Amino acid sequence: MSTTTNRTYCIFLHAYLASVLQQLEQDLGELLSEEMKQIPELVASFLSEPISPTTFLEFEERLQQILREFGRKVMEFTCNECEPERAEDAPHDTTYEAGGYRRMNHKTPNRYVETTFGRICLWRRGYRYWHRDQKEPNIFPLELLFGLFHGATPALANELSRMMAEAGATQTRVLEQAKRQFDVAISVQRLRDIVAAVAKSMEELRQHYQVLRLLELLHKADESRGRCKPVLSVGRDGICMPMTGGGVYQQGATATVTVYDRQGQRLGTVYLATTPESLQPQLTADLTALIRETLYQWCEEQGRPLPRLCYVTDAGDNECGYYSKVLCRMRDPRDSGKYLHWHRIIDYFHTTEKITAMAEALFGAGQKASSWARKMRKLLRQPSGASRVLHSAAAMRSLYGVRRNHEDDFERAYNYIRSRTRHMQYAEFKRMQLPIGSGVTEAACKTVFTQRLKLSGMGWGHQGAQVILDLRTILLSGIWDDVYKASVDNRNPLKLKAYHKHNDQPLAEAA
């Protein structure tokens, strides 16, 4: 057997198809001539009857069926013409993933190839592993070149995965929609396999395209008009989600990275999310890598000054721990000897909840508590607002005391503000056009999790939930089309090489 490596299996197919292109055009025309005759007949039938909403509906639905069947036949014919019929015209041996494979004499059908036009039957030639004592599965080079996802074409896999990532989606709804829109009927397990394969291929590229998205937003912010610097705002939060199997950790986590222009207007956000895990290490790693790469490319490659950096969350353990253990220790990409300066902001609205708690502990539920709390919420947004609120609360306590059995509530709320006063300088933050509320991140909990993973009757395993979260964060970040196209490009088996014993002239001509 020859050990001379030719170009690629793709070059072989190109040479083969170029030699038979003229015949293909003739065969395809004959195949579709009968199908196309139905359209004039349909039009004539519609025009010969009284026009009404019902007849117009029937006409459009029938036309859609004809065109879908037309497209299905074109897909099936084209796919089945991509390999030569005679075995001797195909490469005798090929290699794939460091293994050698030998051509099988007869084509076999894959009767379950799903396309956006419906199901087709693909006749393809298999290749058997050289060493028969090794139980390696056969490969089908044509299917590899098509980039099928568990028998679904890349176009259909894209549509199914996007449907699964949409708000309000369920498996049943997606299967119904696939049947109605593409005339595709597949099992729940096959749908899961397709979507999981797509999510895996896209997740590998997510960070790269999220960085590009943030750089694009930073460019817009840098070119905007205003007196303040652009802002890169980071947030993270947790949300309980329904898990199956009785797991201990039931709190999922999401993170956001948002760009604001010089006038404090939000330009866009990218999202991250993970299933429940202790201490959220995966979210921490993903978020840190995203921030570092974005700032590095912005400073080193773009040569521009850093935007203002802020971190806006509530005072949860994971949120505070990320600031003290990661963000405070993050090095400046322009000078590794310096640390980055982050404005730590405790969410304004969580702070106002503590003011309400103190008001009810002092005055009880009623008009007096509401009036004092309303004044304190306004005072909180003034210079040194947090300190002034604490002084007022202490004075009210001296005058009126604290209601019985509410001392602990007052102390917890008072100490919450007292220990975080430096992170509650809301007047100063607003002057610099920094966001003082974590509304973007709070909304992410709803858009990423609640609208998709917390619908009635849902329960999730970690693996299945992470598949949906990966797809959903890519979709919400506005990078779906770019990531999916790149993931399909990565499926091209460039290492698939062919070995020939017979004439190599067609390949030489193609090269």
C-alpha positions, -999 to +999 in steps of 0.1 A: +000+000+000+013+034-010+022+057+019+022+089-003-002+114+012-024+133-012-040+167-007-072+160+012-104+142+008-121+175+000-098+180-030-107+146-042-144+153-040-138+187-057-120+170-086-147+144-089-176+169-089-159+192-114-156+163-139-194+154-137-209+189-132-225+191-166-242+157-161-254+167-127-272+197-140-290+176-166-300+149-140-312+175-115-333+192-141-350+159-150-356+151-113-373+184-106-393+189-138-423+170-124-422+189-091-422+223-108-452+215-129-473+215-098-468+252-093-486+265-125-514+240-118-517+253-083-518+289-094-543+282-121-566+263-097-565+292-072-573+319-098-601+298-113-621+298-080-637+327-061-610+344-040-616+342-002-595+341+029-600+303+030-588+296-006-559+321-001-549+302+031-550+269+013-531+282-017-502+296+005-500+264+026-500+242-004-473+263-022-452+261+009-455+223+009-445+221-027-415+244-023-404+225+008-405+192-011-387+209-039-359+219-016-358+185+001-353+168-033-326+192-042-308+185-009-311+148-012-300+147-048-270+171-042-258+152-011-260+118-028-240+131-058-210+142-037-193+108-038-187+086-069-209+056-073-181+032-082-159+021-054-128+021-074-133+059-081-130+067-044-098+068-024-087+033-013-074+043+021-077+073+043-066+085+077-086+102+104-076+111+140-042+093+137-059+061+125-059+044+091-091+033+074-098+012+043-126+018+018-157-005+019-170-017-015-207-007-011-224+025-001-249+022+028-278+045+036-283+069+064-321+072+063-323+097+091-305+129+079-325+158+091-325+191+071-344+224+072-365+209+043-373+176+060-357+142+062-334+128+034-317+095+028-280+099+024-261+071+006-224+073+017-194+051+016-179+038+048-143+032+057-132+004+080-104+006+105-072-011+092-067-034+122-098-055+124-089-069+158-094-033+171-131-025+176-130+010+161-163+022+145-164+028+108-162+064+096-181+080+068-159+108+053-188+125+036-208+129+068-177+143+085-173+169+057-209+179+060-204+185+097-236+168+108-247+170+144-260+136+152-276+134+118-288+170+116-274+194+091-256+225+105-284+247+094-311+226+112-289+222+143-285+260+144-323+265+144-330+238+169-304+250+193-316+286+190-351+275+197-340+256+228-322+288+240-352+311+236-372+323+266-402+300+274-389+271+254-395+235+263-385+202+246-421+195+236-425+230+222-393+228+202-402+194+188-436+207+178-421+237+162-395+216+143-423+194+129-444+224+119-416+245+104-392+219+090-413+188+088-387+171+111-398+145+136-371+134+160-370+120+195-364+139+227-330+122+232-319+130+197-328+166+202-308+167+235-278+151+217-279+177+189-282+206+212-255+193+236-231+189+206-238+224+194-234+239+229-201+222+234-187+235+201-200+270+207-188+272+244-152+267+232-155+300+213-177+320+237-150+339+255-132+350+223-164+365+208-175+380+241-142+398+242-147+411+207-182+422+216-169+441+247-141+457+226-167+469+201-188+484+228-158+501+244-150+516+210-185+531+209-182+543+244-148+559+238-161+578+208-193+590+226-197+625+238-196+634+275-175+647+304-168+613+320-148+583+311-164+552+297-173+526+323-168+488+324-192+475+350-190+439+364-217+422+385-226+388+397-255+373+416-271+339+426-305+325+420-321+293+432-331+269+404-350+236+404-326+207+404-333+170+403-315+143+423-316+160+457-283+179+452-271+201+481-263+232+462-293+246+445-282+282+438-271+289+402-250+319+395-249+346+368-224+374+359-226+404+337-201+427+321-216+459+309-203+489+290-216+525+296-208+555+275-195+589+287-230+600+296-238+569+317-260+552+291-258+514+289-245+503+254-246+465+259-240+436+282-224+401+279-235+373+302-221+343+320-240+316+340-233+283+357-254+257+374-253+253+412-218+246+427-201+252+460-183+286+460-190+291+423-154+283+411-164+279+374-181+313+372-152+329+390-127+314+365-149+324+334-155+359+346-119+366+355-106+353+322-132+374+303-122+406+322-085+401+319-085+393+282-108+423+275-086+448+294-054+433+279-066+436+243-080+471+250-047+484+264-021+464+247-036+460+212-057+491+210-033+514+229-061+532+247-065+543+284-085+520+306-122+528+312-134+533+347-139+499+364-167+493+388-181+462+406-218+465+416-235+438+436-252+432+469-232+421+499-234+384+495-205+362+505-196+350+470-200+385+456-178+401+483-153+373+482-148+378+445-140+415+450-115+409+478-098+378+465-098+384+427-106+420+416-085+437+442-055+415+432-059+420+394-029+435+378-029+465+355-022+453+319-002+484+313+021+479+343+022+445+360+036+462+392+003+480+398-031+468+408-062+478+389-085+503+407-121+491+411-149+512+424-168+488+447-205+497+449-230+481+471-264+480+453-284+511+463-317+493+464-304+466+488-293+494+510-327+510+510-342+477+521-320+480+552-334+515+558-369+501+556-360+475+582-346+501+605-378+523+601-401+494+610-379+485+640-381+521+652-417+530+644-435+499+634-453+495+601-472+527+593-471+562+581-443+574+604-420+546+593-428+552+557-421+589+560-388+585+577-376+558+553-386+580+523-365+609+537-336+586+543-336+571+508-333+606+494-306+615+520-287+584+510-280+598+475-265+630+489-228+635+497-218+614+528-254+601+526-247+567+543-231+584+574-260+609+576-285+581+575-267+563+603-267+595+624-304+600+619-311+563+628-290+566+660-309+598+669-343+582+664-332+553+685-322+576+713-355+595+711-380+567+705-361+535+713-365+503+694-397+482+694-396+451+716-383+420+698-369+441+669-335+450+684-317+424+663-334+436+631-323+471+638-287+461+646-283+439+615-296+467+592-276+494+610-243+474+609-249+464+573-247+501+564-221+511+589-196+484+578-200+493+541-202+531+542-172+536+518-190+515+492-222+536+495-209+570+483-237+572+458-235+609+452-198+605+442-206+575+420-233+593+402-210+623+396-187+599+378-216+584+358-212+550+375-242+527+380-253+526+416-278+497+412-272+461+402-303+461+381-285+447+351-273+417+370-307+413+388-324+413+354-299+387+342-312+363+369-346+367+353-337+366+317-310+339+319-326+316+344-362+324+353-375+328+317-361+295+306-351+272+334-378+280+360-410+273+341-438+253+355-429+217+363-392+219+353-364+201+370-328+200+358-297+179+361-264+198+361-253+188+327-285+195+309-290+228+326-254+239+317-261+231+281-290+255+280-271+282+301-242+281+276-265+286+247-286+312+264-257+334+275-243+333+239-277+343+226-283+371+251-248+385+246-256+391+209-229+370+195-248+339+184-244+341+146-206+348+148-200+320+173-221+295+155-204+301+121-170+298+137-180+266+155-191+251+122-158+261+106-141+242+133-159+210+124-142+209+090-120+178+093-089+193+077-068+164+089-088+139+069-064+128+042-067+103+013-044+076+001-046+063-035-033+032-053-047+042-086-043+072-109-038+105-090-043+127-121-077+141-111-062+153-078-032+168-095-055+187-119-076+200-090-046+211-070 
